[in-house]
Amino acid sequence: MKIKVIIHQAEESGYWAEVPAIPGCLTEGDNWEELIKNIYEAVEACLSVDVEKMESICPNTN
């Protein structure tokens, strides 16, 4: 799956990133490597929250 990520250089230092397709999905890192790791974690966390929320709204009827 490909997801668009917009990366910004932070004013103070490091970077921050946002995922436009997932409202509220933001992260930051002191360096490029940390930012990339944090992006993966943030996307996974945001998507897992949506799945949990959906399961509570529409429980499996099997």
Biopython code that builds the backbone (N, CA, C, O; Angstrom):
import numpy as np
from Bio.PDB.StructureBuilder import StructureBuilder

atoms = [
    (1, "MET", "N", (0.843, -1.168, 0.000)),
    (1, "MET", "CA", (0.000, 0.000, 0.000)),
    (1, "MET", "C", (0.893, 1.238, 0.000)),
    (1, "MET", "O", (1.862, 1.320, 0.754)),
    (2, "LYS", "N", (0.554, 2.184, -0.845)),
    (2, "LYS", "CA", (1.278, 3.445, -0.886)),
    (2, "LYS", "C", (0.416, 4.537, -0.264)),
    (2, "LYS", "O", (-0.765, 4.677, -0.578)),
    (3, "ILE", "N", (1.037, 5.302, 0.622)),
    (3, "ILE", "CA", (0.351, 6.409, 1.286)),
    (3, "ILE", "C", (1.219, 7.650, 1.136)),
    (3, "ILE", "O", (2.422, 7.610, 1.394)),
    (4, "LYS", "N", (0.608, 8.749, 0.719)),
    (4, "LYS", "CA", (1.339, 10.007, 0.567)),
    (4, "LYS", "C", (1.668, 10.584, 1.936)),
    (4, "LYS", "O", (0.800, 10.700, 2.801)),
    (5, "VAL", "N", (2.927, 10.942, 2.119)),
    (5, "VAL", "CA", (3.396, 11.563, 3.355)),
    (5, "VAL", "C", (4.065, 12.878, 2.975)),
    (5, "VAL", "O", (4.890, 12.919, 2.061)),
    (6, "ILE", "N", (3.714, 13.934, 3.667)),
    (6, "ILE", "CA", (4.348, 15.231, 3.441)),
    (6, "ILE", "C", (5.316, 15.484, 4.594)),
    (6, "ILE", "O", (4.931, 15.488, 5.763)),
    (7, "ILE", "N", (6.581, 15.694, 4.234)),
    (7, "ILE", "CA", (7.634, 15.880, 5.233)),
    (7, "ILE", "C", (8.058, 17.347, 5.236)),
    (7, "ILE", "O", (8.260, 17.963, 4.189)),
    (8, "HIS", "N", (8.185, 17.881, 6.447)),
    (8, "HIS", "CA", (8.574, 19.280, 6.635)),
    (8, "HIS", "C", (9.821, 19.332, 7.509)),
    (8, "HIS", "O", (10.003, 18.495, 8.394)),
    (9, "GLN", "N", (10.660, 20.297, 7.264)),
    (9, "GLN", "CA", (11.771, 20.527, 8.164)),
    (9, "GLN", "C", (11.255, 21.390, 9.306)),
    (9, "GLN", "O", (10.656, 22.440, 9.076)),
    (10, "ALA", "N", (11.486, 20.947, 10.531)),
    (10, "ALA", "CA", (11.008, 21.686, 11.704)),
    (10, "ALA", "C", (11.803, 22.983, 11.868)),
    (10, "ALA", "O", (12.977, 23.052, 11.503)),
    (11, "GLU", "N", (11.161, 23.993, 12.412)),
    (11, "GLU", "CA", (11.833, 25.284, 12.602)),
    (11, "GLU", "C", (13.012, 25.182, 13.570)),
    (11, "GLU", "O", (14.072, 25.763, 13.334)),
    (12, "GLU", "N", (12.814, 24.432, 14.670)),
    (12, "GLU", "CA", (13.867, 24.340, 15.679)),
    (12, "GLU", "C", (14.959, 23.347, 15.255)),
    (12, "GLU", "O", (16.135, 23.708, 15.223)),
    (13, "SER", "N", (14.595, 22.138, 14.939)),
    (13, "SER", "CA", (15.518, 21.122, 14.434)),
    (13, "SER", "C", (14.724, 19.869, 14.102)),
    (13, "SER", "O", (13.606, 19.689, 14.585)),
    (14, "GLY", "N", (15.291, 19.017, 13.292)),
    (14, "GLY", "CA", (14.624, 17.776, 12.936)),
    (14, "GLY", "C", (13.556, 17.977, 11.875)),
    (14, "GLY", "O", (13.569, 18.950, 11.122)),
    (15, "TYR", "N", (12.626, 17.023, 11.837)),
    (15, "TYR", "CA", (11.581, 16.997, 10.826)),
    (15, "TYR", "C", (10.243, 16.648, 11.455)),
    (15, "TYR", "O", (10.178, 16.094, 12.552)),
    (16, "TRP", "N", (9.180, 16.981, 10.741)),
    (16, "TRP", "CA", (7.853, 16.495, 11.115)),
    (16, "TRP", "C", (7.138, 16.102, 9.835)),
    (16, "TRP", "O", (7.449, 16.600, 8.754)),
    (17, "ALA", "N", (6.169, 15.196, 9.976)),
    (17, "ALA", "CA", (5.481, 14.675, 8.802)),
    (17, "ALA", "C", (3.999, 14.544, 9.082)),
    (17, "ALA", "O", (3.572, 14.359, 10.222)),
    (18, "GLU", "N", (3.218, 14.646, 8.000)),
    (18, "GLU", "CA", (1.772, 14.469, 8.083)),
    (18, "GLU", "C", (1.317, 13.542, 6.970)),
    (18, "GLU", "O", (1.932, 13.473, 5.906)),
    (19, "VAL", "N", (0.230, 12.830, 7.234)),
    (19, "VAL", "CA", (-0.355, 11.920, 6.253)),
    (19, "VAL", "C", (-1.737, 12.480, 5.912)),
    (19, "VAL", "O", (-2.683, 12.283, 6.675)),
    (20, "PRO", "N", (-1.868, 13.172, 4.782)),
    (20, "PRO", "CA", (-3.130, 13.837, 4.448)),
    (20, "PRO", "C", (-4.336, 12.896, 4.377)),
    (20, "PRO", "O", (-5.455, 13.314, 4.676)),
    (21, "ALA", "N", (-4.133, 11.660, 3.996)),
    (21, "ALA", "CA", (-5.245, 10.717, 3.856)),
    (21, "ALA", "C", (-5.774, 10.222, 5.198)),
    (21, "ALA", "O", (-6.851, 9.630, 5.269)),
    (22, "ILE", "N", (-5.009, 10.469, 6.266)),
    (22, "ILE", "CA", (-5.420, 10.012, 7.602)),
    (22, "ILE", "C", (-5.426, 11.236, 8.520)),
    (22, "ILE", "O", (-4.386, 11.596, 9.071)),
    (23, "PRO", "N", (-6.584, 11.877, 8.691)),
    (23, "PRO", "CA", (-6.652, 13.089, 9.517)),
    (23, "PRO", "C", (-6.073, 12.866, 10.915)),
    (23, "PRO", "O", (-6.389, 11.885, 11.587)),
    (24, "GLY", "N", (-5.231, 13.786, 11.328)),
    (24, "GLY", "CA", (-4.633, 13.704, 12.661)),
    (24, "GLY", "C", (-3.396, 12.833, 12.738)),
    (24, "GLY", "O", (-2.813, 12.695, 13.814)),
    (25, "CYS", "N", (-2.980, 12.244, 11.633)),
    (25, "CYS", "CA", (-1.808, 11.369, 11.640)),
    (25, "CYS", "C", (-0.566, 12.226, 11.384)),
    (25, "CYS", "O", (-0.251, 12.576, 10.246)),
    (26, "LEU", "N", (0.123, 12.549, 12.468)),
    (26, "LEU", "CA", (1.315, 13.392, 12.438)),
    (26, "LEU", "C", (2.407, 12.716, 13.249)),
    (26, "LEU", "O", (2.124, 11.927, 14.151)),
    (27, "THR", "N", (3.650, 13.026, 12.928)),
    (27, "THR", "CA", (4.764, 12.526, 13.726)),
    (27, "THR", "C", (5.961, 13.431, 13.522)),
    (27, "THR", "O", (5.933, 14.334, 12.686)),
    (28, "GLU", "N", (7.007, 13.191, 14.284)),
    (28, "GLU", "CA", (8.220, 13.982, 14.174)),
    (28, "GLU", "C", (9.437, 13.123, 14.469)),
    (28, "GLU", "O", (9.315, 12.019, 15.000)),
    (29, "GLY", "N", (10.601, 13.630, 14.125)),
    (29, "GLY", "CA", (11.837, 12.927, 14.411)),
    (29, "GLY", "C", (12.999, 13.897, 14.440)),
    (29, "GLY", "O", (12.993, 14.907, 13.736)),
    (30, "ASP", "N", (13.997, 13.591, 15.255)),
    (30, "ASP", "CA", (15.178, 14.446, 15.363)),
    (30, "ASP", "C", (16.067, 14.356, 14.128)),
    (30, "ASP", "O", (16.807, 15.288, 13.815)),
    (31, "ASN", "N", (15.985, 13.211, 13.420)),
    (31, "ASN", "CA", (16.761, 13.029, 12.200)),
    (31, "ASN", "C", (15.924, 12.234, 11.199)),
    (31, "ASN", "O", (14.833, 11.767, 11.527)),
    (32, "TRP", "N", (16.433, 12.084, 9.987)),
    (32, "TRP", "CA", (15.690, 11.432, 8.907)),
    (32, "TRP", "C", (15.325, 9.988, 9.261)),
    (32, "TRP", "O", (14.186, 9.568, 9.054)),
    (33, "GLU", "N", (16.283, 9.230, 9.792)),
    (33, "GLU", "CA", (16.036, 7.826, 10.124)),
    (33, "GLU", "C", (14.936, 7.677, 11.179)),
    (33, "GLU", "O", (14.060, 6.822, 11.054)),
    (34, "GLU", "N", (14.990, 8.509, 12.208)),
    (34, "GLU", "CA", (13.973, 8.471, 13.257)),
    (34, "GLU", "C", (12.601, 8.859, 12.694)),
    (34, "GLU", "O", (11.587, 8.261, 13.053)),
    (35, "LEU", "N", (12.577, 9.849, 11.824)),
    (35, "LEU", "CA", (11.313, 10.274, 11.226)),
    (35, "LEU", "C", (10.678, 9.135, 10.426)),
    (35, "LEU", "O", (9.486, 8.866, 10.574)),
    (36, "ILE", "N", (11.460, 8.469, 9.588)),
    (36, "ILE", "CA", (10.926, 7.374, 8.777)),
    (36, "ILE", "C", (10.355, 6.275, 9.671)),
    (36, "ILE", "O", (9.261, 5.777, 9.407)),
    (37, "LYS", "N", (11.069, 5.895, 10.715)),
    (37, "LYS", "CA", (10.583, 4.887, 11.664)),
    (37, "LYS", "C", (9.277, 5.355, 12.310)),
    (37, "LYS", "O", (8.330, 4.579, 12.438)),
    (38, "ASN", "N", (9.232, 6.607, 12.708)),
    (38, "ASN", "CA", (8.044, 7.147, 13.363)),
    (38, "ASN", "C", (6.849, 7.245, 12.410)),
    (38, "ASN", "O", (5.703, 7.094, 12.835)),
    (39, "ILE", "N", (7.112, 7.497, 11.127)),
    (39, "ILE", "CA", (6.014, 7.540, 10.155)),
    (39, "ILE", "C", (5.331, 6.180, 10.075)),
    (39, "ILE", "O", (4.104, 6.100, 10.119)),
    (40, "TYR", "N", (6.115, 5.114, 9.958)),
    (40, "TYR", "CA", (5.532, 3.770, 9.912)),
    (40, "TYR", "C", (4.708, 3.488, 11.167)),
    (40, "TYR", "O", (3.600, 2.960, 11.080)),
    (41, "GLU", "N", (5.248, 3.841, 12.325)),
    (41, "GLU", "CA", (4.541, 3.603, 13.590)),
    (41, "GLU", "C", (3.263, 4.434, 13.676)),
    (41, "GLU", "O", (2.234, 3.937, 14.132)),
    (42, "ALA", "N", (3.315, 5.682, 13.246)),
    (42, "ALA", "CA", (2.142, 6.555, 13.313)),
    (42, "ALA", "C", (1.027, 6.065, 12.397)),
    (42, "ALA", "O", (-0.136, 6.029, 12.799)),
    (43, "VAL", "N", (1.373, 5.689, 11.175)),
    (43, "VAL", "CA", (0.362, 5.186, 10.242)),
    (43, "VAL", "C", (-0.265, 3.909, 10.792)),
    (43, "VAL", "O", (-1.486, 3.754, 10.760)),
    (44, "GLU", "N", (0.559, 2.998, 11.295)),
    (44, "GLU", "CA", (0.028, 1.757, 11.862)),
    (44, "GLU", "C", (-0.904, 2.047, 13.037)),
    (44, "GLU", "O", (-1.971, 1.444, 13.152)),
    (45, "ALA", "N", (-0.501, 2.964, 13.903)),
    (45, "ALA", "CA", (-1.322, 3.298, 15.069)),
    (45, "ALA", "C", (-2.634, 3.946, 14.646)),
    (45, "ALA", "O", (-3.691, 3.595, 15.171)),
    (46, "CYS", "N", (-2.586, 4.873, 13.717)),
    (46, "CYS", "CA", (-3.809, 5.544, 13.261)),
    (46, "CYS", "C", (-4.765, 4.560, 12.603)),
    (46, "CYS", "O", (-5.971, 4.608, 12.845)),
    (47, "LEU", "N", (-4.236, 3.672, 11.777)),
    (47, "LEU", "CA", (-5.100, 2.698, 11.104)),
    (47, "LEU", "C", (-5.647, 1.667, 12.077)),
    (47, "LEU", "O", (-6.786, 1.227, 11.918)),
    (48, "SER", "N", (-4.870, 1.267, 13.081)),
    (48, "SER", "CA", (-5.375, 0.268, 14.035)),
    (48, "SER", "C", (-6.478, 0.862, 14.898)),
    (48, "SER", "O", (-7.409, 0.153, 15.280)),
    (49, "VAL", "N", (-6.391, 2.146, 15.210)),
    (49, "VAL", "CA", (-7.457, 2.801, 15.974)),
    (49, "VAL", "C", (-8.734, 2.793, 15.155)),
    (49, "VAL", "O", (-9.808, 2.522, 15.692)),
    (50, "ASP", "N", (-8.639, 3.087, 13.857)),
    (50, "ASP", "CA", (-9.826, 3.077, 12.999)),
    (50, "ASP", "C", (-10.440, 1.686, 12.934)),
    (50, "ASP", "O", (-11.665, 1.566, 12.947)),
    (51, "VAL", "N", (-9.635, 0.636, 12.863)),
    (51, "VAL", "CA", (-10.150, -0.732, 12.822)),
    (51, "VAL", "C", (-10.853, -1.063, 14.138)),
    (51, "VAL", "O", (-11.944, -1.631, 14.134)),
    (52, "GLU", "N", (-10.233, -0.710, 15.256)),
    (52, "GLU", "CA", (-10.845, -0.972, 16.562)),
    (52, "GLU", "C", (-12.166, -0.220, 16.698)),
    (52, "GLU", "O", (-13.144, -0.766, 17.207)),
    (53, "LYS", "N", (-12.195, 1.023, 16.248)),
    (53, "LYS", "CA", (-13.414, 1.818, 16.318)),
    (53, "LYS", "C", (-14.504, 1.178, 15.457)),
    (53, "LYS", "O", (-15.656, 1.090, 15.881)),
    (54, "MET", "N", (-14.148, 0.736, 14.265)),
    (54, "MET", "CA", (-15.118, 0.125, 13.356)),
    (54, "MET", "C", (-15.659, -1.186, 13.941)),
    (54, "MET", "O", (-16.848, -1.481, 13.822)),
    (55, "GLU", "N", (-14.779, -1.965, 14.571)),
    (55, "GLU", "CA", (-15.216, -3.231, 15.181)),
    (55, "GLU", "C", (-16.199, -2.982, 16.317)),
    (55, "GLU", "O", (-17.116, -3.776, 16.524)),
    (56, "SER", "N", (-16.017, -1.882, 17.059)),
    (56, "SER", "CA", (-16.937, -1.602, 18.156)),
    (56, "SER", "C", (-18.286, -1.116, 17.630)),
    (56, "SER", "O", (-19.319, -1.322, 18.268)),
    (57, "ILE", "N", (-18.270, -0.470, 16.463)),
    (57, "ILE", "CA", (-19.510, 0.010, 15.869)),
    (57, "ILE", "C", (-20.250, -1.107, 15.155)),
    (57, "ILE", "O", (-21.471, -1.219, 15.262)),
    (58, "CYS", "N", (-19.515, -1.929, 14.431)),
    (58, "CYS", "CA", (-20.095, -3.023, 13.631)),
    (58, "CYS", "C", (-19.461, -4.355, 14.042)),
    (58, "CYS", "O", (-18.581, -4.857, 13.343)),
    (59, "PRO", "N", (-19.893, -4.927, 15.158)),
    (59, "PRO", "CA", (-19.281, -6.188, 15.592)),
    (59, "PRO", "C", (-19.527, -7.302, 14.565)),
    (59, "PRO", "O", (-20.523, -7.297, 13.841)),
    (60, "ASN", "N", (-18.605, -8.239, 14.529)),
    (60, "ASN", "CA", (-18.709, -9.378, 13.619)),
    (60, "ASN", "C", (-19.946, -10.200, 13.975)),
    (60, "ASN", "O", (-20.151, -10.547, 15.138)),
    (61, "THR", "N", (-20.756, -10.504, 12.989)),
    (61, "THR", "CA", (-21.998, -11.222, 13.245)),
    (61, "THR", "C", (-21.876, -12.715, 12.976)),
    (61, "THR", "O", (-22.888, -13.417, 12.955)),
    (62, "ASN", "N", (-20.646, -13.224, 12.768)),
    (62, "ASN", "CA", (-20.463, -14.665, 12.522)),
    (62, "ASN", "C", (-20.672, -15.474, 13.752)),
    (62, "ASN", "O", (-20.556, -16.699, 13.713)),
]
sb = StructureBuilder()
sb.init_structure("model")
sb.init_model(0)
sb.init_chain("A")
sb.init_seg("    ")
for serial, (resi, resn, name, xyz) in enumerate(atoms, 1):
    if name == "N":
        sb.init_residue(resn, " ", resi, " ")
    sb.init_atom(name, np.array(xyz, "f"), 0.0, 1.0, " ", f" {name:<3s}", serial, name[0])
structure = sb.get_structure()
